[in-house]
Amino acid sequence: MTGTRFIRAVLVTDGRSSRLPAVLAALAALQRKPDVLHLVLVADAALPELPGGIAVDIFRTAAPTFGRAVDALLAVRASALLPRTRGDGT
């Protein structure tokens, strides 16, 4: 394994939290930003304003709970979410 790490963040929202913009801004301001933020929007949540400087994968689901929303993300994006390897299984 190399010293390089691929960091992901998963954020599930129904869009009702007034703190969502602050959370997104905090992620974008991190010294070691996630390589990708998987933003899971539940039901009819509006797409929030996204800060620059961070790659965002937007995923929509009608899942009834946040846990099931993560399950839905994993079911659809499973291969993209697996840890990256060097091709030799490490």
C-alpha positions, 0 to 999 in steps of 0.5 A: 500500500502506498502512503496516499489515501483516498478520502471519501465523505458521505453526507445524507440530508433531507434539506431541512437543517439550517446547518447544512451550508456550514457543514458543506463549507467546513468540509471544503475548508479542511486542510485535507479535503475529502477527495470526493463528497457523496451528497445523498439527497433524500426525498425532494430535498433541494440541492444546496449551494455547493462550495467550490474546491471540493468534488461532489457526487450528488445522489438522490433517493426516496429512502425513508431513513438516512440509513436506508439512504446510505444503503441505496448509495452503496447499492448503486455506487458500490464499485466506485466506493470500494477502496482503490488497489494497485491491481495486485490485491493490495 
